[in-house]
Amino acid sequence: MLMYYGWADGFLSELGIDDYNSALEEIGNSAKTQNSLRLFMVPGMGHCSGGPGADTFGQYSRAAADTPSHNIIRALESWVEQGVAPEKIIATKYVENTPKKGVAFTRPLCVYPKVRVYDGKGDINKASSFECKKGAIPQ
């Protein structure tokens, strides 16, 4: 199962998602849980989409690319059909939320509890300038 949740969701508390994930961790060990569930927290995204963060990653059949690395549905298919579990998904923020106006920036969505961290040297508007790290402060 793949789950995603916007950190800026004004309708639901992210603490509920954290509690749910923690309960799953208690059922089995962390590695076992990761074999069947991946949670992607989306910084700056509201309730399912919107907000100032990169909020497009295939959840509404709209993605910058129709590949497992950019589309959460394709990532799930790849995991089920080929055994390739997603470690990150690249999310896109479009200029004025309009794909025809171009890409404003991209960011990686990391498997929780990892968060993205800027590498300090790359283009701040490109996902490739970020790494997923556990125990870091999200950027």
N, CA, C and O atoms as a GROMACS GRO file, in nm:
protein
  556
    1MET      N    1   0.084  -0.116   0.000
    1MET     CA    2   0.000   0.000   0.000
    1MET      C    3   0.090   0.124   0.000
    1MET      O    4   0.188   0.130   0.073
    2LEU      N    5   0.055   0.221  -0.082
    2LEU     CA    6   0.121   0.351  -0.081
    2LEU      C    7   0.023   0.454  -0.027
    2LEU      O    8  -0.092   0.458  -0.069
    3MET      N    9   0.070   0.535   0.065
    3MET     CA   10  -0.012   0.642   0.123
    3MET      C   11   0.063   0.773   0.107
    3MET      O   12   0.186   0.775   0.105
    4TYR      N   13  -0.012   0.881   0.096
    4TYR     CA   14   0.050   1.013   0.096
    4TYR      C   15  -0.037   1.107   0.178
    4TYR      O   16  -0.158   1.088   0.192
    5TYR      N   17   0.029   1.209   0.231
    5TYR     CA   18  -0.042   1.303   0.316
    5TYR      C   19   0.028   1.438   0.310
    5TYR      O   20   0.150   1.445   0.320
    6GLY      N   21  -0.048   1.544   0.294
    6GLY     CA   22   0.007   1.678   0.289
    6GLY      C   23   0.033   1.734   0.428
    6GLY      O   24  -0.057   1.738   0.512
    7TRP      N   25   0.156   1.778   0.452
    7TRP     CA   26   0.189   1.838   0.581
    7TRP      C   27   0.105   1.962   0.608
    7TRP      O   28   0.084   1.999   0.724
    8ALA      N   29   0.058   2.029   0.503
    8ALA     CA   30  -0.020   2.152   0.520
    8ALA      C   31  -0.171   2.126   0.512
    8ALA      O   32  -0.248   2.219   0.490
    9ASP      N   33  -0.213   2.002   0.529
    9ASP     CA   34  -0.356   1.968   0.524
    9ASP      C   35  -0.427   2.034   0.642
    9ASP      O   36  -0.395   2.006   0.758
   10GLY      N   37  -0.522   2.121   0.613
   10GLY     CA   38  -0.597   2.191   0.718
   10GLY      C   39  -0.716   2.113   0.769
   10GLY      O   40  -0.781   2.157   0.864
   11PHE      N   41  -0.748   1.999   0.707
   11PHE     CA   42  -0.866   1.922   0.746
   11PHE      C   43  -0.834   1.807   0.841
   11PHE      O   44  -0.913   1.775   0.929
   12LEU      N   45  -0.718   1.746   0.822
   12LEU     CA   46  -0.679   1.631   0.903
   12LEU      C   47  -0.545   1.660   0.971
   12LEU      O   48  -0.461   1.732   0.917
   13SER      N   49  -0.527   1.604   1.088
   13SER     CA   50  -0.401   1.623   1.160
   13SER      C   51  -0.299   1.522   1.113
   13SER      O   52  -0.329   1.403   1.100
   14GLU      N   53  -0.178   1.569   1.088
   14GLU     CA   54  -0.070   1.477   1.050
   14GLU      C   55  -0.036   1.383   1.164
   14GLU      O   56   0.027   1.280   1.142
   15LEU      N   57  -0.075   1.418   1.286
   15LEU     CA   58  -0.048   1.332   1.400
   15LEU      C   59  -0.124   1.201   1.389
   15LEU      O   60  -0.076   1.097   1.434
   16GLY      N   61  -0.243   1.204   1.328
   16GLY     CA   62  -0.319   1.081   1.305
   16GLY      C   63  -0.247   0.987   1.212
   16GLY      O   64  -0.245   0.866   1.235
   17ILE      N   65  -0.187   1.041   1.108
   17ILE     CA   66  -0.110   0.959   1.015
   17ILE      C   67   0.011   0.900   1.087
   17ILE      O   68   0.042   0.782   1.068
   18ASP      N   69   0.078   0.980   1.168
   18ASP     CA   70   0.194   0.932   1.242
   18ASP      C   71   0.153   0.821   1.339
   18ASP      O   72   0.224   0.721   1.351
   19ASP      N   73   0.039   0.838   1.408
   19ASP     CA   74  -0.010   0.736   1.500
   19ASP      C   75  -0.043   0.606   1.426
   19ASP      O   76  -0.013   0.497   1.474
   20TYR      N   77  -0.105   0.619   1.308
   20TYR     CA   78  -0.140   0.503   1.228
   20TYR      C   79  -0.013   0.428   1.186
   20TYR      O   80  -0.005   0.306   1.196
   21ASN      N   81   0.085   0.503   1.138
   21ASN     CA   82   0.212   0.443   1.097
   21ASN      C   83   0.282   0.377   1.216
   21ASN      O   84   0.338   0.268   1.201
   22SER      N   85   0.279   0.441   1.331
   22SER     CA   86   0.341   0.385   1.451
   22SER      C   87   0.272   0.255   1.494
   22SER      O   88   0.339   0.161   1.536
   23ALA      N   89   0.139   0.251   1.482
   23ALA     CA   90   0.064   0.130   1.516
   23ALA      C   91   0.105   0.015   1.423
   23ALA      O   92   0.119  -0.099   1.468
   24LEU      N   93   0.122   0.044   1.296
   24LEU     CA   94   0.167  -0.059   1.202
   24LEU      C   95   0.306  -0.108   1.237
   24LEU      O   96   0.336  -0.227   1.225
   25GLU      N   97   0.391  -0.017   1.281
   25GLU     CA   98   0.527  -0.053   1.320
   25GLU      C   99   0.524  -0.148   1.440
   25GLU      O  100   0.609  -0.237   1.451
   26GLU      N  101   0.428  -0.129   1.532
   26GLU     CA  102   0.419  -0.213   1.650
   26GLU      C  103   0.374  -0.354   1.617
   26GLU      O  104   0.409  -0.449   1.687
   27ILE      N  105   0.295  -0.370   1.511
   27ILE     CA  106   0.246  -0.501   1.470
   27ILE      C  107   0.362  -0.590   1.427
   27ILE      O  108   0.370  -0.707   1.464
   28GLY      N  109   0.451  -0.534   1.350
   28GLY     CA  110   0.568  -0.607   1.303
   28GLY      C  111   0.688  -0.516   1.314
   28GLY      O  112   0.675  -0.401   1.356
   29ASN      N  113   0.802  -0.566   1.278
   29ASN     CA  114   0.919  -0.478   1.286
   29ASN      C  115   0.917  -0.378   1.170
   29ASN      O  116   0.840  -0.394   1.075
   30SER      N  117   1.001  -0.277   1.178
   30SER     CA  118   1.002  -0.169   1.079
   30SER      C  119   1.027  -0.221   0.938
   30SER      O  120   0.960  -0.178   0.844
   31ALA      N  121   1.122  -0.312   0.922
   31ALA     CA  122   1.154  -0.364   0.788
   31ALA      C  123   1.035  -0.440   0.731
   31ALA      O  124   1.006  -0.430   0.611
   32LYS      N  125   0.965  -0.515   0.814
   32LYS     CA  126   0.849  -0.591   0.768
   32LYS      C  127   0.738  -0.496   0.722
   32LYS      O  128   0.675  -0.518   0.619
   33THR      N  129   0.714  -0.390   0.799
   33THR     CA  130   0.612  -0.293   0.762
   33THR      C  131   0.648  -0.227   0.630
   33THR      O  132   0.561  -0.209   0.545
   34GLN      N  133   0.774  -0.192   0.610
   34GLN     CA  134   0.817  -0.129   0.485
   34GLN      C  135   0.802  -0.221   0.364
   34GLN      O  136   0.801  -0.174   0.251
   35ASN      N  137   0.789  -0.353   0.388
   35ASN     CA  138   0.767  -0.446   0.278
   35ASN      C  139   0.626  -0.438   0.223
   35ASN      O  140   0.600  -0.486   0.112
   36SER      N  141   0.533  -0.377   0.298
   36SER     CA  142   0.395  -0.372   0.251
   36SER      C  143   0.332  -0.232   0.255
   36SER      O  144   0.223  -0.213   0.201
   37LEU      N  145   0.398  -0.137   0.317
   37LEU     CA  146   0.341  -0.003   0.330
   37LEU      C  147   0.450   0.102   0.315
   37LEU      O  148   0.557   0.091   0.376
   38ARG      N  149   0.422   0.202   0.235
   38ARG     CA  150   0.511   0.318   0.224
   38ARG      C  151   0.425   0.442   0.241
   38ARG      O  152   0.323   0.458   0.173
   39LEU      N  153   0.466   0.529   0.331
   39LEU     CA  154   0.397   0.655   0.355
   39LEU      C  155   0.485   0.769   0.305
   39LEU      O  156   0.602   0.778   0.342
   40PHE      N  157   0.429   0.855   0.221
   40PHE     CA  158   0.499   0.971   0.168
   40PHE      C  159   0.433   1.096   0.224
   40PHE      O  160   0.318   1.126   0.193
   41MET      N  161   0.506   1.170   0.308
   41MET     CA  162   0.457   1.297   0.358
   41MET      C  163   0.498   1.405   0.258
   41MET      O  164   0.611   1.406   0.209
   42VAL      N  165   0.404   1.496   0.228
   42VAL     CA  166   0.426   1.594   0.121
   42VAL      C  167   0.432   1.735   0.181
   42VAL      O  168   0.328   1.794   0.211
   43PRO      N  169   0.553   1.790   0.200
   43PRO     CA  170   0.566   1.925   0.256
   43PRO      C  171   0.499   2.030   0.169
   43PRO      O  172   0.514   2.032   0.047
   44GLY      N  173   0.424   2.118   0.234
   44GLY     CA  174   0.360   2.229   0.164
   44GLY      C  175   0.235   2.195   0.087
   44GLY      O  176   0.178   2.282   0.021
   45MET      N  177   0.189   2.069   0.092
   45MET     CA  178   0.067   2.032   0.019
   45MET      C  179  -0.051   2.033   0.115
   45MET      O  180  -0.040   1.989   0.230
   46GLY      N  181  -0.164   2.082   0.066
   46GLY     CA  182  -0.286   2.084   0.144
   46GLY      C  183  -0.356   1.949   0.141
   46GLY      O  184  -0.291   1.844   0.134
   47HIS      N  185  -0.488   1.951   0.145
   47HIS     CA  186  -0.570   1.830   0.147
   47HIS      C  187  -0.573   1.766   0.008
   47HIS      O  188  -0.654   1.806  -0.076
   48CYS      N  189  -0.488   1.671  -0.016
   48CYS     CA  190  -0.475   1.595  -0.141
   48CYS      C  191  -0.405   1.670  -0.254
   48CYS      O  192  -0.352   1.607  -0.345
   49SER      N  193  -0.404   1.801  -0.251
   49SER     CA  194  -0.332   1.881  -0.351
   49SER      C  195  -0.334   2.026  -0.306
   49SER      O  196  -0.387   2.059  -0.199
   50GLY      N  197  -0.275   2.112  -0.388
   50GLY     CA  198  -0.275   2.255  -0.356
   50GLY      C  199  -0.171   2.291  -0.252
   50GLY      O  200  -0.104   2.204  -0.196
   51GLY      N  201  -0.161   2.419  -0.225
   51GLY     CA  202  -0.062   2.469  -0.131
   51GLY      C  203   0.065   2.511  -0.203
   51GLY      O  204   0.076   2.493  -0.324
   52PRO      N  205   0.160   2.566  -0.130
   52PRO     CA  206   0.283   2.618  -0.192
   52PRO      C  207   0.386   2.511  -0.229
   52PRO      O  208   0.483   2.541  -0.298
   53GLY      N  209   0.366   2.388  -0.185
   53GLY     CA  210   0.463   2.283  -0.213
   53GLY      C  211   0.441   2.213  -0.345
   53GLY      O  212   0.341   2.235  -0.414
   54ALA      N  213   0.535   2.127  -0.380
   54ALA     CA  214   0.523   2.043  -0.500
   54ALA      C  215   0.411   1.943  -0.473
   54ALA      O  216   0.426   1.854  -0.388
   55ASP      N  217   0.301   1.956  -0.544
   55ASP     CA  218   0.180   1.881  -0.511
   55ASP      C  219   0.127   1.791  -0.622
   55ASP      O  220   0.015   1.740  -0.613
   56THR      N  221   0.205   1.770  -0.726
   56THR     CA  222   0.160   1.687  -0.837
   56THR      C  223   0.256   1.571  -0.856
   56THR      O  224   0.374   1.590  -0.888
   57PHE      N  225   0.205   1.449  -0.836
   57PHE     CA  226   0.289   1.330  -0.848
   57PHE      C  227   0.207   1.209  -0.892
   57PHE      O  228   0.232   1.096  -0.850
   58GLY      N  229   0.107   1.235  -0.977
   58GLY     CA  230   0.028   1.127  -1.035
   58GLY      C  231  -0.095   1.087  -0.956
   58GLY      O  232  -0.166   0.994  -0.996
   59GLN      N  233  -0.123   1.155  -0.846
   59GLN     CA  234  -0.238   1.115  -0.766
   59GLN      C  235  -0.371   1.142  -0.835
   59GLN      O  236  -0.473   1.084  -0.797
   60TYR      N  237  -0.373   1.226  -0.934
   60TYR     CA  238  -0.494   1.252  -1.013
   60TYR      C  239  -0.467   1.224  -1.160
   60TYR      O  240  -0.520   1.293  -1.247
   61SER      N  241  -0.385   1.124  -1.186
   61SER     CA  242  -0.345   1.087  -1.322
   61SER      C  243  -0.268   1.200  -1.391
   61SER      O  244  -0.253   1.199  -1.513
   62ARG      N  245  -0.221   1.295  -1.314
   62ARG     CA  246  -0.145   1.406  -1.368
   62ARG      C  247  -0.006   1.403  -1.306
   62ARG      O  248   0.008   1.411  -1.184
   63ALA      N  249   0.094   1.391  -1.388
   63ALA     CA  250   0.231   1.389  -1.339
   63ALA      C  251   0.322   1.445  -1.447
   63ALA      O  252   0.286   1.447  -1.565
   64ALA      N  253   0.439   1.490  -1.406
   64ALA     CA  254   0.534   1.544  -1.504
   64ALA      C  255   0.579   1.436  -1.601
   64ALA      O  256   0.610   1.464  -1.716
   65ALA      N  257   0.583   1.312  -1.553
   65ALA     CA  258   0.619   1.198  -1.638
   65ALA      C  259   0.539   1.077  -1.593
   65ALA      O  260   0.509   1.062  -1.475
   66ASP      N  261   0.504   0.991  -1.686
   66ASP     CA  262   0.425   0.873  -1.655
   66ASP      C  263   0.517   0.756  -1.622
   66ASP      O  264   0.511   0.650  -1.685
   67THR      N  265   0.603   0.776  -1.522
   67THR     CA  266   0.700   0.677  -1.480
   67THR      C  267   0.689   0.654  -1.329
   67THR      O  268   0.636   0.740  -1.259
   68PRO      N  269   0.737   0.542  -1.279
   68PRO     CA  270   0.730   0.518  -1.134
   68PRO      C  271   0.802   0.624  -1.050
   68PRO      O  272   0.766   0.645  -0.935
   69SER      N  273   0.901   0.690  -1.106
   69SER     CA  274   0.974   0.790  -1.028
   69SER      C  275   0.898   0.922  -1.015
   69SER      O  276   0.933   1.004  -0.930
   70HIS      N  277   0.794   0.944  -1.096
   70HIS     CA  278   0.717   1.069  -1.092
   70HIS      C  279   0.567   1.048  -1.069
   70HIS      O  280   0.494   1.146  -1.054
   71ASN      N  281   0.522   0.925  -1.067
   71ASN     CA  282   0.378   0.897  -1.062
   71ASN      C  283   0.352   0.789  -0.957
   71ASN      O  284   0.399   0.676  -0.970
   72ILE      N  285   0.278   0.824  -0.853
   72ILE     CA  286   0.255   0.732  -0.742
   72ILE      C  287   0.179   0.607  -0.785
   72ILE      O  288   0.201   0.500  -0.728
   73ILE      N  289   0.092   0.618  -0.884
   73ILE     CA  290   0.020   0.500  -0.934
   73ILE      C  291   0.116   0.406  -1.007
   73ILE      O  292   0.112   0.285  -0.986
   74ARG      N  293   0.202   0.461  -1.090
   74ARG     CA  294   0.303   0.379  -1.160
   74ARG      C  295   0.402   0.318  -1.061
   74ARG      O  296   0.450   0.207  -1.082
   75ALA      N  297   0.433   0.391  -0.953
   75ALA     CA  298   0.522   0.338  -0.850
   75ALA      C  299   0.458   0.216  -0.783
   75ALA      O  300   0.526   0.116  -0.758
   76LEU      N  301   0.328   0.224  -0.754
   76LEU     CA  302   0.258   0.110  -0.695
   76LEU      C  303   0.256  -0.008  -0.791
   76LEU      O  304   0.281  -0.122  -0.751
   77GLU      N  305   0.228   0.018  -0.918
   77GLU     CA  306   0.229  -0.090  -1.019
   77GLU      C  307   0.366  -0.156  -1.026
   77GLU      O  308   0.376  -0.279  -1.031
   78SER      N  309   0.471  -0.077  -1.026
   78SER     CA  310   0.606  -0.130  -1.033
   78SER      C  311   0.639  -0.215  -0.911
   78SER      O  312   0.705  -0.318  -0.922
   79TRP      N  313   0.592  -0.172  -0.795
   79TRP     CA  314   0.616  -0.246  -0.672
   79TRP      C  315   0.545  -0.382  -0.676
   79TRP      O  316   0.605  -0.485  -0.644
   80VAL      N  317   0.418  -0.381  -0.717
   80VAL     CA  318   0.339  -0.504  -0.720
   80VAL      C  319   0.385  -0.597  -0.833
   80VAL      O  320   0.401  -0.718  -0.811
   81GLU      N  321   0.406  -0.543  -0.950
   81GLU     CA  322   0.434  -0.627  -1.067
   81GLU      C  323   0.580  -0.665  -1.083
   81GLU      O  324   0.611  -0.770  -1.139
   82GLN      N  325   0.672  -0.580  -1.034
   82GLN     CA  326   0.815  -0.606  -1.055
   82GLN      C  327   0.895  -0.615  -0.926
   82GLN      O  328   1.015  -0.641  -0.929
   83GLY      N  329   0.828  -0.592  -0.812
   83GLY     CA  330   0.896  -0.601  -0.684
   83GLY      C  331   0.990  -0.486  -0.653
   83GLY      O  332   1.077  -0.498  -0.567
   84VAL      N  333   0.972  -0.372  -0.722
   84VAL     CA  334   1.058  -0.255  -0.701
   84VAL      C  335   0.983  -0.156  -0.611
   84VAL      O  336   0.897  -0.082  -0.657
   85ALA      N  337   1.018  -0.157  -0.483
   85ALA     CA  338   0.952  -0.068  -0.387
   85ALA      C  339   1.004   0.074  -0.404
   85ALA      O  340   1.125   0.095  -0.416
   86PRO      N  341   0.915   0.172  -0.404
   86PRO     CA  342   0.959   0.311  -0.420
   86PRO      C  343   1.028   0.365  -0.295
   86PRO      O  344   0.979   0.346  -0.184
   87GLU      N  345   1.141   0.430  -0.315
   87GLU     CA  346   1.212   0.496  -0.206
   87GLU      C  347   1.184   0.645  -0.204
   87GLU      O  348   1.190   0.710  -0.100
   88LYS      N  349   1.152   0.699  -0.322
   88LYS     CA  350   1.112   0.839  -0.333
   88LYS      C  351   1.033   0.856  -0.462
   88LYS      O  352   1.043   0.776  -0.556
   89ILE      N  353   0.954   0.960  -0.464
   89ILE     CA  354   0.875   0.996  -0.582
   89ILE      C  355   0.899   1.145  -0.605
   89ILE      O  356   0.897   1.224  -0.511
   90ILE      N  357   0.920   1.182  -0.730
   90ILE     CA  358   0.945   1.322  -0.762
   90ILE      C  359   0.811   1.394  -0.783
   90ILE      O  360   0.732   1.356  -0.868
   91ALA      N  361   0.788   1.497  -0.703
   91ALA     CA  362   0.667   1.579  -0.714
   91ALA      C  363   0.700   1.709  -0.786
   91ALA      O  364   0.812   1.759  -0.779
   92THR      N  365   0.601   1.761  -0.855
   92THR     CA  366   0.618   1.883  -0.935
   92THR      C  367   0.525   1.992  -0.886
   92THR      O  368   0.410   1.966  -0.849
   93LYS      N  369   0.575   2.114  -0.887
   93LYS     CA  370   0.491   2.233  -0.866
   93LYS      C  371   0.491   2.309  -0.996
   93LYS      O  372   0.596   2.349  -1.046
   94TYR      N  373   0.373   2.328  -1.052
   94TYR     CA  374   0.360   2.402  -1.177
   94TYR      C  375   0.340   2.551  -1.150
   94TYR      O  376   0.286   2.589  -1.047
   95VAL      N  377   0.384   2.633  -1.243
   95VAL     CA  378   0.364   2.778  -1.235
   95VAL      C  379   0.213   2.803  -1.231
   95VAL      O  380   0.139   2.760  -1.319
   96GLU      N  381   0.170   2.873  -1.128
   96GLU     CA  382   0.027   2.904  -1.106
   96GLU      C  383  -0.060   2.778  -1.113
   96GLU      O  384  -0.176   2.785  -1.153
   97ASN      N  385  -0.003   2.665  -1.072
   97ASN     CA  386  -0.074   2.536  -1.072
   97ASN      C  387  -0.128   2.496  -1.208
   97ASN      O  388  -0.228   2.424  -1.217
   98THR      N  389  -0.063   2.542  -1.315
   98THR     CA  390  -0.108   2.517  -1.451
   98THR      C  391   0.005   2.452  -1.530
   98THR      O  392   0.104   2.518  -1.562
   99PRO      N  393  -0.008   2.322  -1.563
   99PRO     CA  394   0.100   2.254  -1.636
   99PRO      C  395   0.142   2.324  -1.766
   99PRO      O  396   0.260   2.323  -1.801
  100LYS      N  397   0.048   2.384  -1.835
  100LYS     CA  398   0.082   2.452  -1.961
  100LYS      C  399   0.175   2.571  -1.940
  100LYS      O  400   0.242   2.614  -2.034
  101LYS      N  401   0.181   2.623  -1.817
  101LYS     CA  402   0.267   2.738  -1.788
  101LYS      C  403   0.408   2.696  -1.748
  101LYS      O  404   0.496   2.780  -1.730
  102GLY      N  405   0.431   2.566  -1.735
  102GLY     CA  406   0.565   2.516  -1.706
  102GLY      C  407   0.586   2.477  -1.561
  102GLY      O  408   0.500   2.498  -1.475
  103VAL      N  409   0.702   2.422  -1.537
  103VAL     CA  410   0.740   2.373  -1.405
  103VAL      C  411   0.805   2.485  -1.324
  103VAL      O  412   0.900   2.549  -1.370
  104ALA      N  413   0.754   2.507  -1.204
  104ALA     CA  414   0.815   2.605  -1.113
  104ALA      C  415   0.933   2.539  -1.040
  104ALA      O  416   1.042   2.596  -1.033
  105PHE      N  417   0.911   2.418  -0.986
  105PHE     CA  418   1.016   2.343  -0.919
  105PHE      C  419   0.972   2.199  -0.897
  105PHE      O  420   0.854   2.166  -0.909
  106THR      N  421   1.069   2.114  -0.866
  106THR     CA  422   1.041   1.975  -0.831
  106THR      C  423   1.106   1.943  -0.698
  106THR      O  424   1.206   2.005  -0.660
  107ARG      N  425   1.049   1.847  -0.627
  107ARG     CA  426   1.103   1.804  -0.498
  107ARG      C  427   1.081   1.654  -0.483
  107ARG      O  428   0.982   1.600  -0.532
  108PRO      N  429   1.174   1.586  -0.416
  108PRO     CA  430   1.150   1.444  -0.388
  108PRO      C  431   1.053   1.430  -0.271
  108PRO      O  432   1.058   1.507  -0.175
  109LEU      N  433   0.968   1.331  -0.279
  109LEU     CA  434   0.886   1.289  -0.166
  109LEU      C  435   0.956   1.165  -0.112
  109LEU      O  436   0.980   1.070  -0.186
  110CYS      N  437   0.988   1.166   0.015
  110CYS     CA  438   1.065   1.059   0.076
  110CYS      C  439   0.974   0.965   0.154
  110CYS      O  440   0.870   1.006   0.206
  111VAL      N  441   1.015   0.839   0.162
  111VAL     CA  442   0.942   0.742   0.244
  111VAL      C  443   0.957   0.783   0.390
  111VAL      O  444   1.068   0.794   0.441
  112TYR      N  445   0.844   0.805   0.457
  112TYR     CA  446   0.842   0.844   0.597
  112TYR      C  447   0.906   0.732   0.680
  112TYR      O  448   0.875   0.616   0.658
  113PRO      N  449   0.994   0.764   0.773
  113PRO     CA  450   1.019   0.891   0.838
  113PRO      C  451   1.134   0.972   0.778
  113PRO      O  452   1.177   1.070   0.838
  114LYS      N  453   1.183   0.933   0.663
  114LYS     CA  454   1.287   1.013   0.599
  114LYS      C  455   1.228   1.145   0.550
  114LYS      O  456   1.109   1.154   0.520
  115VAL      N  457   1.312   1.247   0.542
  115VAL     CA  458   1.271   1.378   0.492
  115VAL      C  459   1.374   1.426   0.391
  115VAL      O  460   1.488   1.378   0.389
  116ARG      N  461   1.334   1.519   0.308
  116ARG     CA  462   1.428   1.570   0.208
  116ARG      C  463   1.517   1.677   0.268
  116ARG      O  464   1.474   1.757   0.352
  117VAL      N  465   1.642   1.676   0.224
  117VAL     CA  466   1.741   1.770   0.273
  117VAL      C  467   1.818   1.823   0.152
  117VAL      O  468   1.866   1.746   0.069
  118TYR      N  469   1.829   1.954   0.143
  118TYR     CA  470   1.902   2.019   0.034
  118TYR      C  471   2.050   1.985   0.045
  118TYR      O  472   2.106   1.985   0.155
  119ASP      N  473   2.114   1.956  -0.068
  119ASP     CA  474   2.256   1.918  -0.067
  119ASP      C  475   2.351   2.037  -0.052
  119ASP      O  476   2.471   2.018  -0.033
  120GLY      N  477   2.298   2.159  -0.059
  120GLY     CA  478   2.379   2.278  -0.036
  120GLY      C  479   2.452   2.332  -0.156
  120GLY      O  480   2.520   2.434  -0.146
  121LYS      N  481   2.440   2.266  -0.271
  121LYS     CA  482   2.516   2.312  -0.387
  121LYS      C  483   2.438   2.310  -0.518
  121LYS      O  484   2.472   2.385  -0.609
  122GLY      N  485   2.337   2.229  -0.530
  122GLY     CA  486   2.264   2.217  -0.656
  122GLY      C  487   2.157   2.323  -0.672
  122GLY      O  488   2.136   2.408  -0.585
  123ASP      N  489   2.089   2.317  -0.785
  123ASP     CA  490   1.979   2.408  -0.817
  123ASP      C  491   1.863   2.381  -0.721
  123ASP      O  492   1.810   2.270  -0.718
  124ILE      N  493   1.824   2.480  -0.645
  124ILE     CA  494   1.719   2.467  -0.544
  124ILE      C  495   1.583   2.431  -0.605
  124ILE      O  496   1.494   2.386  -0.535
  125ASN      N  497   1.568   2.451  -0.735
  125ASN     CA  498   1.442   2.422  -0.803
  125ASN      C  499   1.436   2.280  -0.860
  125ASN      O  500   1.337   2.244  -0.925
  126LYS      N  501   1.540   2.200  -0.837
  126LYS     CA  502   1.543   2.064  -0.893
  126LYS      C  503   1.549   1.959  -0.782
  126LYS      O  504   1.626   1.970  -0.687
  127ALA      N  505   1.468   1.858  -0.798
  127ALA     CA  506   1.464   1.749  -0.700
  127ALA      C  507   1.599   1.681  -0.683
  127ALA      O  508   1.630   1.631  -0.575
  128SER      N  509   1.679   1.679  -0.788
  128SER     CA  510   1.810   1.614  -0.781
  128SER      C  511   1.906   1.682  -0.683
  128SER      O  512   2.010   1.626  -0.651
  129SER      N  513   1.871   1.801  -0.635
  129SER     CA  514   1.955   1.872  -0.538
  129SER      C  515   1.919   1.839  -0.394
  129SER      O  516   1.968   1.903  -0.300
  130PHE      N  517   1.832   1.740  -0.375
  130PHE     CA  518   1.786   1.701  -0.243
  130PHE      C  519   1.811   1.552  -0.221
  130PHE      O  520   1.809   1.473  -0.315
  131GLU      N  521   1.833   1.515  -0.096
  131GLU     CA  522   1.849   1.374  -0.057
  131GLU      C  523   1.744   1.341   0.048
  131GLU      O  524   1.694   1.429   0.118
  132CYS      N  525   1.710   1.214   0.056
  132CYS     CA  526   1.618   1.167   0.160
  132CYS      C  527   1.700   1.112   0.275
  132CYS      O  528   1.781   1.021   0.258
  133LYS      N  529   1.679   1.169   0.396
  133LYS     CA  530   1.756   1.128   0.513
  133LYS      C  531   1.664   1.109   0.633
  133LYS      O  532   1.566   1.182   0.650
  134LYS      N  533   1.697   1.012   0.714
  134LYS     CA  534   1.622   0.988   0.835
  134LYS      C  535   1.682   1.072   0.948
  134LYS      O  536   1.804   1.085   0.960
  135GLY      N  537   1.595   1.130   1.030
  135GLY     CA  538   1.640   1.207   1.144
  135GLY      C  539   1.688   1.347   1.113
  135GLY      O  540   1.746   1.414   1.199
  136ALA      N  541   1.663   1.393   0.991
  136ALA     CA  542   1.706   1.527   0.950
  136ALA      C  543   1.590   1.626   0.964
  136ALA      O  544   1.475   1.587   0.983
  137ILE      N  545   1.621   1.753   0.953
  137ILE     CA  546   1.519   1.857   0.952
  137ILE      C  547   1.476   1.878   0.807
  137ILE      O  548   1.562   1.904   0.722
  138PRO      N  549   1.345   1.869   0.776
  138PRO     CA  550   1.298   1.882   0.637
  138PRO      C  551   1.327   2.020   0.580
  138PRO      O  552   1.322   2.120   0.651
  139GLN      N  553   1.356   2.024   0.450
  139GLN     CA  554   1.382   2.150   0.381
  139GLN      C  555   1.300   2.158   0.256
  139GLN      O  556   1.309   2.257   0.183
   0.00000   0.00000   0.00000
